[in-house]
Amino acid sequence: MDIEAFRTYCLSKKGVTEEFPFDETTLVFKVMGKMFALVGLERIPFSANLKCDPDRSLELREYHPEIQPGYHMNKKHWNTINFSGGLATNMLCELIDHSYDLVVSGLTKKTKEELKNLK
């Protein structure tokens, strides 16, 4: 999966926006204003930081060398995923979905209802 496919997939999810809140090279994807994915556009190979359940993070890192503790993030809750490595596209999409779902689960009841009502 390349950066354009990653971007398209993230933006296809309900309530997602993209922005550059930190600098002009760090692309952030948010659901209802909460970050779920972060990409350093200058980093080669292409990688992204995705939120992950802490227990699952440890397991993923143990079995997949493409998954490392989150670069410049809370390493308990974030992983850096090498998208140019050997992970299958369906696995990469599942990791994006997991990050999105974790953030959505932490939204307030009111915000979840707003997300649900988006077209």
C-alpha positions, 0 to 999 in steps of 0.5 A: 500500500502506498501513501495515496492508497493509504490516504484514500482508504483513511478518507473513505471512513466516516467523519475523517478529515486530514490536516497538517497541525504540526508542520507541512510534512506531517499529515494527520488523519482525524475522526471527529477531531481526534487523531487516529493516523499520522504520516511523516511525508518525508520518511522513506520508506513510507510508514504511518503511526496508528493507534493500537490496543496496548496488549495487541501492540506487544503481540503485533510487534513480536510477530511482525518486524514491520510493526515497531513502537510508535515513533515520537508517540506514546509507545504503549498506545501507538505503533509505527507501521512500515507500509513498504514491508511484507504486510498484506494489504488486508492486514494494513487495512485492518490495522487502520480500521483498528486505530479508527475504531479505537478512537471512535470508541473513546468519543463522547456519546454526543460525538458518536451520535453526530458521527452516526448521523453523518452521510 
